[in-house]
Amino acid sequence: VNLKAIENYDKLSSEINEIEEKLETLKEERQSIFDFMERVESKKREVFMKTFDVVKDNFEKMYKELAGGKGTLTLDNPREISESGLLITASPKGKKLINIDAMSGGEKVVTSSAFLLAIQQYKPSYFYVLDEIDAALDDRNSQKLAEILKESDTQFIMITHNDYITKSADSIIGVSMDKGVS
C-alpha cells in the first residue's frame, strides 16, 4: 500500500482544479476578445459606409454639375468592405451609362475631377496640387472646372496651359524657357 497515494491524489486534484480554472478564464478572455473584434469591425463598417454614402452623394452632385449627366459610385463587394473595390459609373450628358474604362480622356478627367471634389467636400485638405488635370478637356468643360474650383474654399495649386483656368486664378506664377532652361 502506497501511503502517499492520498497525498499525491489531493495534490494532483488541486493542480487539475487550478488548470481547469485557468482554462475557463482563458475561454472567457478569448470570447471577450472575439466580442471586441466584432464590435470594432461593426464600428469600422458603420463609419466606412457613412463616409461612402456622403462621398457618393457628393460625387453624384459634382458629376451632374460638371458633366450634366448622371454618375454614381458602388462597391463591388458590399458585404466585405475590406475586400471591396470602388466602381465608378457615369453617363455624360447625351450618352448611355458607361464604366470609367470605356470613357474618352476628357470624360475621364471630368469624372475623376468630380470624384476628387466629392472627397474634398467631405474632408478638405488645406491645398491640392494638380498637374495639368485639364489637359484633355475641351473649352466648355475647362470653363466649368475653373468655375467650380474658383467657388471652393480650398486652395488649388495647378500646373496648366489652359486660358480658362489661368483667367479664374487668384494668382499666377509664370514659367517660361530661355535657352533651354526654365
Stockholm file with secondary structure:
# STOCKHOLM 1.0

chainA/1-182         VNLKAIENYDKLSSEINEIEEKLETLKEERQSIFDFMERVESKKREVFMKTFDVVKDNFEKMYKELAGGKGTLTLDNPREISESGLLITASPKGKKLINIDAMSGGEKVVTSSAFLLAIQQYKPSYFYVLDEIDAALDDRNSQKLAEILKESDTQFIMITHNDYITKSADSIIGVSMDKGVS
#=GR chainA/1-182 SS CCTTHHHHHHHHHHHHHHHHHHHHHHHHHHHHHHHHHHHHHHHHHHHHHHHHHHHHHHHHHHHHHHHSSEEEEEESCTTCGGGCCEEEEEECTTSCCEEGGGSCHHHHHHHHHHHHHHHHHHSCCSEEEEESTTTTCCHHHHHHHHHHHHHCSSEEEEECCCHHHHHHCSCCCCCCCBTTBC
#=GC SS_cons         CCTTHHHHHHHHHHHHHHHHHHHHHHHHHHHHHHHHHHHHHHHHHHHHHHHHHHHHHHHHHHHHHHHSSEEEEEESCTTCGGGCCEEEEEECTTSCCEEGGGSCHHHHHHHHHHHHHHHHHHSCCSEEEEESTTTTCCHHHHHHHHHHHHHCSSEEEEECCCHHHHHHCSCCCCCCCBTTBC
//
